Amino acid sequence: MSLPPAEPTIIDLSPTISPDLPVWPGDPRVIMRQPYHLARGDAFTLTELAFSAHTGTHVDAPAHYLPDGAGADTLPLDALIGPAWVVDTGPAAAITASLLAGLEIPSTARRVLFRTQNTTRGLMRSPQFHPDFVAITEDGAQWLVEAGVVLVGVDYFSVAPYDDLAPTHRVLLAAGVVVVEGLDMTQAPPGASFLVCLPLKLQGADGAPARAVLIQR
């Protein structure tokens, strides 16, 4: 008698969106209000939301940095769903081309998620914004493009360094690489996994909040 297949393990990569969630400096904070609530005698409860398209776990669209770039509603689902490779970058302060060349990333990896010192330091779970986060440099972005990667995910609010945002974004987005930012990689083990990342289908938007999970069997 054969055993039934094991249930998959689902790892949630998305922090909870709430007014306490830190945001990029200058971006609007999360506002959640309930104009109708059962506790006040209304017939139902209804929540109204206001926040940036780049809140929590989110996907950058080409329109974020490229003139006439496509919006979030055009992002390819076949890039957002599929096998992924989780890479632990150890103590590295930046994800450079030379670092990437020394990491064990399979040549067949098309979706690469980075677990860095951002995760070790608990930055995605901190109530404050931290500008000294680990990010991908311009030459690191070019390395990923040349490696044929179609999706890159990072464990803080930007794929690019705080003081040099445009180059990394432009290299990746111009090559059609989907950029996922704000992943909570605390429970994500290095190695092979399966990613499901579904951003909201916002017409023409420069980005969109997303729910991202890893599925492991």
N, C-alpha and C positions, 0 to 999 in steps of 0.2 A: 504494500500500500504506500503510495507516494504521499509525501507531506505537501500541504498547500503552500503556494508561494508566499514568501515572507512579505509582510506589509512594508512599503517603502518608508524610509525616514525622511521627513520634510523639515528642512532648516529654514527658518524665517530670517531673511536678510534685511528686513525693513523696520526701522525704528517707528514707534507709535507717533503719529502726528497729534500734537497737542499744543496748547499755548506755551508749554514749558520747553518745547523743542528749540534748540539754538538755530539761528539762521545766519546766513552770510551777512557781514557788516553792511548796513544800509538797506538790506532787503526788508520788506514788510514782515512783521511777526505774524504768527498764526493767530487768527481770531475765530473762535467758535462760540456761537450764541444760539439759544433756543427760544425763538419768538413764540412757540407753542410748546406746552408741556403738560403731560397728564397730571403732574403734581400740583399744577395751578388750576386745575379744573377744565383744561382743554380736552377736546375729544381725541387728541393724538399728540405725540411729541415729534418735533421737527427741528433739525439742526441746520443752521446756516454757517457756511464756511467762507473764509477769506484768507488767502495766502499766496505766496509766489509759486510759479510753476516749477521752481527749483527748490522746493521744500522737501526735507527728509530724503528718502531714496527717490531719485528722479533720473530721467533720461534727458540728455541734451540733444536737441535737434540741430541740423545744419544751420537753421536760421539764427541760432544763438550767436554765431561768430562770422558767418559767411553772408555777404550781400546776395540777396535773392535766393538764399538757402531755403530748402524745403522745411515744412513744419513738422511738428510732432505726430500729426495724423498720417504722415507718409512713411514713418519708420517701419522697416521690414520685419514682420513677425518671425521670419525664418532666421533672422539674426538674433532675435530676442529670446528664442526658445531653442534649446538644443544642448549637446554635450559641452561641458565647460571644464576648464583646468584652473584650479585654485593654486596660486603661487604664494609661498611665504618668503618675503624678502629679507627676513631676519633684521639685523640692526641698521640696515641701509637708511641713510638720510634722504636719498632721492632715488628714483627709478630711472637710471640712465641706460644708454645703449650698452655700455661695458658691463653693467650689472646684469642686464637681461641676457647678454651673451653667455654669462657664467651660470645662469640658473637652469634648472632641469625642466625646460618647457618643451614638450613634444613638438616636433615639426608639424604635426597634424592638428595642433590646438588652434581652434578658430575663435573660441570665446575664452578670454583670460581674465580672471578675477584676482586682484592683488590683496593679500593680507599682509599688512605692514606694521610698523611701530605705532601707527594710528590705532590699530586694534589692541596692541599690547598695552598702550597707554589709556585705552578706554575712551578715546576722543568722541566717538559717536554716541557714547552714553553720558557724556559730560554736559552739564547745563550751560557751560561757557563755550564761546568760539575760541579755537586755538589756531593762530596763523602759522605756527611752525609745524605744519603737517607734512607728511611724506607725500610726494606727488611725482608725476612723470615729467621728465624734462623733454625739450624739443627733440633731441636726438634719440631719446627713448621712444617717443611717439613714432619717429620715422622708422626705428627698428621694428616696431610692432606692425606698421603698415607693410613693410617689406617682407615680414614673416607671414603675411596673408591673414592676419587677425581681423575678424569682422565685428567683434564686440570687446570692449575693455571696461572692466568694473573696478572701482576704487573704494577704499574704506574711509573716505571723508568727503567733504562737500565740493571738492574740485579735483579734476584729473590733473590740473596744472598747478605749479607752485603759486603761492599767494601773491608774490611780487612779480610774476611773469606769466600772466594768464593766457594771453592771446596765442603765442606760438604753438604750444602743445594742442590746444583746442583746434586751431586751424589745420594743422597737419592731419589730425585724426578725422575731423569732420569733412575735410575736402576729399579724403580718400574713401569716404562712405563708411567709416568705422562708427558703430553705435557706441556712445559714451554713457555709461551708467555711473552715477555718483551717489555718495551717501549710503553705501552699503554697510550694514553692521555684520562684520565677519567673525564675531566672537565665537560662534559655534561652528564655523566652517572649517573642516579639516583640509589640509593640503592634498592635492591630487585630483583624480577624475571625479566628476559629478555631472549633474544634469540641471541646467538653469531654466527657470521660467520667470521671465520679467515682462510684465504687462503695464506699460504706461497708459495713462488716460488718453483717449483719442481726441485731443484738443485741436481744433481746426487752426492751422497756420501758426501755432504757438512755437516759441523758441525752445520749449522744454515741456516736460510733463511729469507729475508725481507718478510713482510706480510701486507696485507690490512685487517684490522679488523673492523667490525661494529657490533653494537647492533641493533636489530630490535624489536620494541615494538608496540603492538596494543592496 
